[in-house]
């Protein structure tokens, strides 16, 4: 099954390009200190707001720091937040969704009511409120983004579990006396893994978008730590004089999120039999 | 109809309570209290002064008591007084709300008008260049940080070309202009925010319309209609589109929280004095009552939006009147 899926994804050239870009950006993030041409924190008052040049391909910012180096270091922050927030959202959503679907009844109603309540909040309002009250840090941001992004996963897993729990292999497991815990985690969830992986891929991109938005508002990653949203926020202040501050970090965000979305889409097509006939 | 409406409204009650509870938890579990915040501003404040301040704001009482007090206030439509300027929260929100709602409605209308024809057209020609362009646009719409798009649009249309104003909702001295010029001025200020706000919604909606339309076009009743010689135009618009649009109504309802949430970013980028901007400045100032009030109003707007979408769905689709699992 895995091989078939991989072949399907690799056949899709957009997804392949996305996959390659994800590897590239992960590589850049891991080795940022070797790749970056300058120290991203190094202030140079003689080179303030210089347009892109051979020395500084992405120009310099309002403190004379090299924007390319800051964009390279920014990849670290965005990927960290993206992956960890995704992990929190997927874990929370999977566990709650599985519990709701498996036990049904009161547990199901309570969990699904919580989902309804969480979905009625404009997510950004909720995140902003929490982040504004706590000291903004990259970990708080991850947790908050994760804890406001699990509802769709919970619904998805619940639906999968609802249909899987009636299947013969689950009845068989129950008949030989397997515990509920074992049935959920060893028998049911592995069969619901593909939709969860698809949701996870999309949610990395979503989390990166939210993080950059928060940093843009000044409530995310705090300066002087470089982040894509943070550079854009400075770009807004110098919008009339320094377009390069607004252009390059945005491209970085866009391409990264696009890559995750393309891969997620290809994964969905490859794993969901309903999509096999399409196109 | 009536029983459905009543059932639907009753279902909202536990959600409403959940919403108030979450608002309250979020604000109160945070460590920075307004008293502490004041302390930071003036470190010389004596402990007695801080205590007095806490008492003034009701922060010395235990959590559950404060929640109940707050709930009582909320149900009498009294959202408390702002810590920042001492004005009533409901007044502050009231003067900001119309702008935000107007902007959101305009973008919903814009999305609806533009996305549906695009979706239908590409569903009729799957695989065509237009269809592929749509797919490209959809991926862009889902992946692009809209605040970045706003910045780019401001640079191109505002700074470089100078066609459109980049901040506020009216020019200075607008009061002196004749009426039609004022309207034009207003429209000019709204073009950028509304277009950019609608961008990702446009992508989602056109994609959704496309797939919904494709699905309907494969139905038996469409084949029947074609078989009995109904003109293609009638098949598409009367038989297919009407059915394809049903799920789109739900999607419109679902896109409301995203739009309202996005208003924080757009209003602060374009300096629009709406609820999003108020929320942002209150969050920065740790203005508890205002934040709670806006969170609550935001959630209520979402609930109302979904309710309207559900009712619309109910009216348009006779099938669910028979049986619907809520």
Interface residues (C-beta under 8 A of the other chain):
Chain A: X113 X114 X116 X117 X118 X119 X120 X121 X122 X123 X124 X125 X126 X128 X129 X130 X131 X132 X133 X134 X135 X205 X209 X212 X213 X216 X217 X219 X229 X232 X235 X236 X239 X240 X243 X246 X247 X249 X250 X253 X254 X257 X258 X261 X262 X265 X279
Chain B: X14 X15 X18 X19 X22 X26 X27 X30 X31 X32 X127 X139 X140 X142 X143 X144 X145 X147 X148 X149 X151 X152 X154 X155 X159 X166 X257 X258 X260 X261 X262 X264 X265 X268 X269 X279 X280 X283 X284 X286 X291 X294 X295 X298 X299 X302 X303 X306
